[in-house]
Amino acid sequence: MDVEEYVRRKIADGTDEESIQKSLTDHIIEIKKVQSSYASAFSDAVIAEVKNTLSLKGDLFEFVHSGVKMGEFGVGSRGTGDFFAHRQIARIIGKTSASVGVDEMDDAGAVCAGGNFIVCTVDGMHSRLSDYPFLAGFHVTRATLRDVYVMGAKPIMLFSDIHVADDGDVAKIFDYTAGITTVGDAMEVPLVTGSTLRIGGDMVLGTRLTGCVGAVGVAEHLTARKSMQPGDVLLMTEGAGGGTIATAAIYSGFPEVVEQTINLNFLVACEKLMKSEVFSHIHSMTDVTNGGLRGDAFEMAETASCRIVIDENSIASLVEPHVLAMLETLQIDYLGVSLDALLIAAPPEYAEEICRVVESSGVPMHQIGFIEKGSPSSVLMVDGKERDFSPRFRESAYTPVKKVVDTEIRNFEEMKLGVLNAAEAAIKKKKRVLKNLTYKKKEF
């Protein structure tokens, strides 16, 4: 519970201060199990702090609201709303000197330094793994290392950020860190720095855990999405999923499937490829995560300005059998959920050798599609017929709660207008503040 937000909402609703104080005190006693005198004093302090902020005005204290909530726009849910929001983030950042920038929608960025490419990325842990810190740390670390590898880079270090709400057990920090370093130690990539904080400081009650892990790597040959070319074939490895599949298994009554997600197959396969002669012939690599193959194919087509064709008959055999059985039982579309499989675009004459190298690490791989000229789009071949393969508004609903959330969708075009307006306002504010900073810099 965010007590600051609670007070703000009550004040905005016109609730009198005495009622706010009593209600908040009751909530604090219920959640924190503290004496009423402490809870009452805490409530008074929160109300006083919030009141001190109500008259603040100007660029540093206000922002233009979009009128659209994160959840209802699907931000973080790896679908059309999420992709749209991320493209606005890229607009706010603008064109930079990066060799691979955020506007290209890769999972990592790259800059050229000293004759090599320095690759950097960061991934947030799965929000539903808060009560399972080791799993959270393990899967987010594997994810961030995947993002470095698919850029053609060798990971050299990890960094971590962890936030635990005020009532969370300190042990969550340790279990989370153990999950991170299990992957790091196995792949010989050290965790070198990080940050540990509380979510919202004193203002958020509860035990929720959140955080991220980032990685830095070095590359000579980049395999970014923009490097895909018409005529390339698409090769994919078997995937058993990561944080998303683990979450689906835990909250849908299939805990035994979690064990299938604890592997380093993707990372080991990339290591094998990078040490092979065929690696230099690979145009692009990505991991099947963002809204599943539906989402990634869409993003890849947009970035490389090409048409991607996927053969449905070739995909199911590349979903780990236990995972596939669970998804089918739960009626979850495996094409729209993160499988954590490796997806490679390369000239057809090198396909056989790429598969041979990957399979020598014990990971199955075969062709699932191809790339051709055409307007940016992705299609699915089903029994010889083309079907639309566009991403949905959200990724496949993979928990009972998500199935409920998926039933409530506002008009997307209407929401986009609000989001665009907020993004434009942020760009204008950035320019105003930057202009002022530049002026002060000249004075100095």
C-alpha positions in Angstrom: 0.0 0.0 0.0 1.3 3.4 -1.0 0.3 5.7 1.9 1.3 8.9 0.1 -0.9 8.1 -2.9 -3.7 7.1 -0.5 -3.6 10.5 1.2 -3.4 12.4 -2.2 -6.4 10.5 -3.5 -8.4 11.2 -0.4 -7.6 14.9 -0.5 -8.5 15.1 -4.2 -11.8 13.4 -3.4 -12.6 16.1 -0.8 -12.4 13.8 2.2 -11.9 15.8 5.4 -8.5 15.5 7.1 -9.8 13.8 10.3 -11.4 11.0 8.3 -8.2 10.6 6.2 -6.1 10.4 9.4 -8.4 7.8 11.1 -8.7 5.6 8.0 -4.9 5.7 7.3 -4.1 4.9 10.9 -6.3 1.8 10.7 -4.6 0.6 7.5 -1.2 1.1 9.0 -2.1 -0.9 12.2 -3.6 -3.7 10.0 -0.5 -4.0 7.7 2.4 -3.2 10.0 1.0 -4.5 13.3 2.2 -1.5 15.3 0.9 0.4 18.3 -2.0 2.8 17.6 0.1 5.8 18.9 2.8 5.1 16.3 0.3 4.6 13.5 -1.5 7.8 14.4 1.8 9.8 14.5 2.9 8.3 11.2 -0.5 9.2 9.6 -0.1 12.8 10.8 3.4 13.0 9.3 2.3 11.6 5.9 -0.7 14.1 5.7 1.6 17.0 6.6 4.2 16.0 4.0 1.5 15.6 1.3 -0.1 19.0 2.1 3.3 20.7 1.8 3.5 19.5 -1.9 0.0 20.5 -3.0 0.9 24.0 -4.2 4.1 23.1 -6.0 4.1 24.4 -9.6 6.5 24.4 -12.6 8.6 22.1 -14.8 10.4 20.5 -11.9 7.2 19.6 -10.0 4.6 19.0 -12.6 4.1 16.9 -15.7 1.4 16.7 -18.4 -0.8 13.7 -17.6 -1.8 11.4 -20.4 -5.0 10.3 -18.7 -4.0 6.7 -19.4 -2.9 4.2 -16.8 0.1 1.9 -17.2 -2.0 -1.2 -16.9 -4.8 -0.2 -19.2 -2.3 0.8 -21.9 -0.5 -2.6 -21.5 2.9 -1.1 -20.6 5.1 -3.9 -19.6 2.7 -6.5 -21.1 4.6 -6.8 -24.3 1.9 -6.0 -26.8 0.9 -3.2 -29.1 0.4 -0.7 -26.3 3.8 -1.5 -24.8 5.6 -1.2 -28.1 3.9 2.1 -28.8 4.9 3.5 -25.4 8.5 2.3 -25.9 8.7 4.1 -29.3 7.7 7.3 -27.5 10.5 6.8 -25.0 12.9 6.5 -28.0 11.5 9.8 -29.3 12.2 11.5 -26.0 15.7 10.2 -26.0 16.2 11.3 -29.6 18.9 10.4 -32.1 22.3 9.8 -30.4 25.8 8.8 -31.4 25.2 5.2 -30.3 26.0 2.5 -32.9 22.8 0.8 -31.9 20.3 3.1 -30.2 17.0 2.7 -28.5 15.2 3.8 -31.6 16.1 0.4 -33.2 14.2 -1.5 -30.5 16.9 -4.0 -29.7 17.2 -5.3 -26.2 20.6 -3.8 -25.8 22.4 -0.7 -27.0 26.0 -0.3 -28.3 28.6 2.4 -28.6 32.0 2.2 -30.4 35.0 2.6 -28.1 38.6 1.7 -28.7 37.9 -0.2 -31.9 35.3 -2.5 -30.2 31.6 -2.1 -29.4 30.6 -1.7 -25.8 27.2 -3.3 -25.3 25.0 -2.5 -22.3 21.5 -3.6 -21.3 19.3 -3.9 -18.2 16.3 -6.1 -17.5 13.7 -5.9 -14.8 12.8 -8.9 -12.7 9.4 -10.5 -13.2 7.0 -8.6 -10.9 5.2 -11.8 -9.8 8.3 -13.4 -8.5 8.5 -11.1 -5.5 7.9 -14.0 -3.1 10.5 -16.1 -4.9 13.7 -14.0 -4.8 16.1 -16.7 -6.0 13.9 -17.3 -9.1 13.6 -13.6 -9.6 17.4 -13.1 -9.5 18.2 -16.2 -11.6 15.8 -15.4 -14.4 16.5 -11.7 -14.7 20.2 -12.3 -14.8 19.9 -15.0 -17.5 17.6 -12.5 -19.4 20.1 -9.6 -19.3 23.0 -11.9 -20.3 20.9 -13.1 -23.2 20.4 -9.5 -24.4 24.2 -9.0 -24.4 24.8 -12.3 -26.3 22.3 -11.6 -29.0 24.1 -8.4 -29.9 27.1 -10.5 -30.6 28.9 -9.4 -27.4 30.8 -11.3 -24.7 29.5 -10.3 -21.3 32.1 -9.0 -19.0 30.2 -7.8 -15.9 26.9 -7.6 -14.2 25.2 -4.9 -12.0 22.2 -5.1 -9.8 19.4 -3.0 -8.4 17.0 -4.3 -5.7 14.1 -2.6 -4.0 12.2 -4.2 -1.1 9.2 -2.6 0.5 9.4 -1.4 4.1 8.0 -4.6 5.7 10.0 -7.0 3.5 12.4 -9.4 5.1 16.0 -8.5 4.6 16.7 -12.0 3.5 15.0 -11.3 0.2 18.1 -9.2 -0.7 20.3 -12.2 -0.1 18.2 -14.8 -1.9 17.8 -12.5 -4.9 21.6 -11.9 -5.0 22.2 -15.7 -4.7 20.0 -16.1 -7.8 22.0 -13.5 -9.7 25.4 -14.9 -8.8 24.3 -18.5 -9.6 24.1 -17.5 -13.2 27.0 -15.1 -13.1 29.3 -17.7 -11.5 28.3 -20.4 -13.9 29.0 -18.1 -16.9 32.1 -16.5 -15.3 30.6 -13.0 -15.4 31.1 -11.2 -12.1 28.5 -9.1 -10.3 30.5 -5.9 -9.7 28.2 -3.2 -8.3 24.6 -2.4 -7.4 22.1 -0.5 -5.3 19.8 -1.6 -2.5 16.8 0.5 -1.5 13.3 0.4 -0.1 10.4 0.8 -2.5 9.1 4.3 -1.8 11.1 4.5 1.4 8.7 4.9 4.4 5.7 5.5 2.1 5.1 2.0 0.8 3.8 -0.7 3.2 4.1 -4.4 2.4 6.8 -6.8 1.4 6.9 -6.4 -2.4 10.3 -6.9 -4.0 11.3 -5.5 -7.4 14.6 -4.8 -9.1 16.7 -5.2 -12.2 20.0 -6.7 -13.3 22.1 -5.1 -16.1 25.1 -6.4 -18.0 28.0 -4.9 -20.1 29.7 -6.8 -22.9 32.3 -6.3 -25.6 31.8 -7.1 -29.3 33.7 -7.0 -32.6 30.8 -8.2 -34.8 27.3 -6.8 -33.9 24.3 -8.9 -34.6 21.6 -6.3 -34.2 18.1 -6.6 -35.6 18.7 -4.0 -38.3 21.3 -6.3 -39.9 18.6 -8.8 -41.1 18.4 -9.0 -44.8 15.8 -10.3 -47.4 16.8 -13.8 -48.3 17.9 -14.7 -44.8 16.4 -17.8 -43.1 15.2 -17.7 -39.5 16.5 -20.4 -37.1 15.2 -21.0 -33.6 16.3 -23.1 -30.7 14.1 -25.0 -28.2 12.9 -22.7 -25.4 11.7 -23.6 -21.9 10.9 -20.1 -20.9 12.1 -18.1 -17.9 10.4 -15.7 -15.5 7.1 -15.7 -17.5 6.8 -19.4 -17.7 7.9 -19.9 -14.1 5.2 -17.4 -13.1 2.6 -19.1 -15.1 3.6 -22.5 -13.6 3.5 -21.2 -10.0 0.2 -19.3 -10.1 -1.6 -21.9 -12.2 -0.8 -25.0 -10.2 2.1 -26.4 -12.2 5.1 -25.9 -9.8 6.9 -28.9 -11.3 7.4 -27.0 -14.6 9.5 -24.4 -12.9 12.4 -26.8 -12.8 12.4 -26.9 -16.7 13.2 -23.1 -16.7 16.4 -23.5 -14.6 19.0 -24.0 -17.3 21.7 -22.1 -19.2 21.0 -23.6 -22.6 20.6 -20.2 -24.4 23.8 -18.8 -22.9 25.9 -21.9 -23.6 24.6 -22.0 -27.2 25.7 -18.4 -27.7 29.1 -19.1 -26.3 29.5 -22.0 -28.7 28.5 -19.9 -31.7 30.7 -16.9 -30.8 33.7 -19.3 -30.7 32.9 -20.8 -34.1 33.9 -19.6 -37.6 30.3 -19.5 -38.7 29.5 -16.7 -36.2 30.8 -14.0 -38.5 28.2 -14.9 -41.1 25.2 -14.4 -38.7 23.3 -11.2 -39.5 21.1 -10.9 -36.5 20.2 -12.6 -33.2 17.4 -12.1 -30.7 15.7 -13.9 -27.9 12.0 -14.8 -28.1 10.7 -12.8 -25.2 8.8 -9.6 -26.0 5.2 -10.8 -26.4 6.5 -14.1 -27.7 7.3 -14.8 -31.3 4.3 -12.6 -32.3 5.9 -9.6 -30.6 9.5 -10.2 -31.6 8.7 -10.9 -35.3 6.7 -7.6 -35.4 9.5 -5.6 -33.9 12.2 -7.2 -36.0 10.2 -6.5 -39.2 9.7 -2.9 -38.2 13.4 -2.4 -37.3 14.8 -4.1 -40.4 12.0 -2.8 -42.8 11.3 -6.3 -44.2 8.6 -9.0 -44.3 8.9 -11.9 -42.0 7.3 -15.3 -42.7 6.9 -17.9 -40.0 5.8 -21.5 -40.5 3.6 -22.6 -37.6 4.2 -26.3 -38.2 7.9 -25.9 -37.4 7.5 -24.1 -34.0 5.7 -26.4 -31.6 8.5 -29.0 -31.5 10.8 -26.2 -30.2 8.8 -25.6 -27.1 10.1 -27.8 -24.2 7.5 -30.6 -23.9 6.6 -30.0 -20.2 6.1 -26.3 -20.9 4.1 -26.9 -24.0 1.8 -29.4 -22.2 1.2 -26.8 -19.5 0.5 -24.0 -22.0 -1.9 -26.2 -23.9 -3.7 -27.3 -20.7 -4.1 -23.7 -19.7 -5.1 -22.6 -23.2 -2.2 -20.1 -23.4 -1.0 -19.2 -26.9 2.6 -20.3 -27.0 3.2 -18.0 -29.9 2.4 -15.0 -27.7 4.3 -15.7 -24.6 8.1 -15.5 -23.8 9.8 -18.8 -24.6 13.4 -17.5 -24.1 14.5 -19.2 -27.3 17.3 -18.0 -29.5 16.3 -16.7 -32.9 18.9 -16.2 -35.7 18.7 -14.6 -39.1 21.4 -15.7 -41.5 22.0 -16.5 -45.2 20.6 -20.0 -46.0 24.0 -21.4 -47.0 25.1 -21.1 -43.4 22.0 -22.5 -41.7 23.1 -26.1 -41.5 26.4 -25.2 -39.8 24.8 -22.8 -37.4 22.4 -25.5 -36.3 25.2 -28.0 -36.0 27.2 -25.7 -33.7 24.2 -25.0 -31.5 23.1 -28.6 -31.3 26.6 -29.6 -30.3 25.8 -27.8 -27.0 22.8 -30.0 -26.5 20.2 -27.5 -27.7 17.8 -28.4 -30.6 17.5 -25.9 -33.4 16.0 -25.7 -36.9 14.5 -23.3 -39.4 11.1 -21.8 -38.7 10.8 -19.1 -41.4 12.5 -16.7 -43.7 12.8 -13.0 -44.5 11.8 -11.3 -47.8 11.4 -7.9 -49.3 8.1 -6.0 -48.6 6.5 -3.5 -46.3 7.4 -4.2 -42.6 5.1 -7.0 -41.5 5.0 -10.5 -40.1 2.8 -13.3 -41.3 2.2 -16.9 -40.1 1.9 -19.8 -42.5 -0.8 -22.2 -41.4 -1.3 -25.2 -43.7 0.1 -23.3 -46.6 -2.1 -20.2 -46.0 -0.9 -16.8 -44.7 -2.4 -15.6 -41.5 -2.0 -12.3 -39.8 0.8 -12.6 -37.2 0.5 -9.1 -35.6 1.1 -8.8 -31.9 -2.0 -8.5 -29.7 -2.7 -5.7 -27.3 -1.1 -7.7 -24.5 1.0 -10.8 -24.5 -0.9 -14.1 -23.9 -2.7 -14.0 -20.6 -0.6 -16.5 -18.6 -2.0 -16.3 -15.1 -5.6 -16.3 -13.8 -5.3 -12.6 -12.9 -4.1 -11.7 -16.4 -7.0 -13.5 -17.9 -9.3 -11.2 -16.0 -7.3 -8.1 -16.8 -7.4 -9.0 -20.5 -11.2 -8.5 -20.6 -10.9 -4.8 -19.8 -9.5 -2.8 -22.8 -10.2 0.9 -23.5 -10.3 2.3 -27.0 -6.7 2.0 -28.1 -6.7 4.9 -30.5 -8.2 7.2 -27.9 -5.5 6.2 -25.4 -2.8 6.7 -28.0 -3.7 10.4 -28.3 -3.2 11.0 -24.6 0.1 9.1 -24.6 1.3 11.1 -27.6 0.4 14.3 -26.0 2.3 13.4 -22.8 5.3 12.4 -24.8 5.3 15.6 -26.7 5.1 17.5 -23.5 8.1 15.6 -22.1 10.2 16.4 -25.2 9.3 20.1 -24.9 10.2 20.2 -21.2 13.5 18.5 -21.9 14.4 21.2 -24.4 13.4 24.0 -22.0 15.5 22.6 -19.2 18.4 21.7 -21.4 18.4 25.3 -22.9 18.6 26.7 -19.4 21.4 24.3 -18.4 23.4 25.2 -21.5 23.0 28.9 -20.6 24.2 28.4 -17.1 27.1 26.3 -18.4 28.3 29.2 -20.6 28.1 31.6 -17.6 30.2 29.2 -15.5 
